[in-house]
């Protein structure tokens, strides 16, 4: 199977080094693209400078290279895309599709993360306020290639969501939709922790006239206590000398063949075989996989 029109991407946040959970997501995205001779892009989601770790950007790029996960074209940095984000926020605000919100976290306690619309018709000035997007009282649904059909009622389950923060930084929901469309991404492969973000992104795509990409949400690797592997939760950074065994372990996490005889192979050799044998339908239809199950 080949599909030269396929464009995938991996979009890490430089708030820390890549860990095993990051590797599983990167590998799934890379294999899904390379198995059909598609393109694989790399985008650094660096829209939140206070959360960035010094040196993380370079370390992420070096780790991907050492593990054989090479990308196409230049790396895109979201920090260089602010003008594009600002233009869309301005347009949505002027059209009345977005509004200024001055609600504090304390005011929103007790609403279970669902915005109750306190500022929806208040007419606040934009200065010093967050910008929220008005959502329709509609269900947005899509069929994920692994998780199956997923749906969410935006009004009841999410409420109007932030597209620009009070401090002026642009929200993930806005930036990811604009950048995926700008880069022509056709297929998004990412962790299942972002499954419930997708309906918001579908709404933004519809609002802005963008095509809807295909989605594949892979299970998250979790600790015994249920916490996901992450940059801030005892997740050791990837070491170059462990590349081959960790790639084989990541393949097992994705339900793929991981021949133990390949332990002495190079990362490039492991990836070449995995690319030929890639079967996304073998990925478990679940949102988490215990790390202990992969040892």
Secondary structure, DSSP 4 states (H G I P E B T S, - for coil): ---TT-EEEE---TTS---HHHHHHHHHHHHHHHTTT-EEEEEE----GGGPPTTHHHHHHHHHHHTT---SSPPEEGGG-HHHHHHHHHHHHHTTSEEEE---TTTTTTSTT----TTTTT---STT-EEEE---S-EEEEEETTTEEEEEEHHHHT-SEEEE-TTSPBPHHHHHHHHHHHTT--EEEEEGGGGGGHHHHHHHHHHHTPPPPEEEEEPEEE-TTSPBPBTTBB-PPP-GGGHHHHHHHHHHHTT----GGGGGS-HHHHHHHHHHH--GGGS-SSSEEEGGGG-
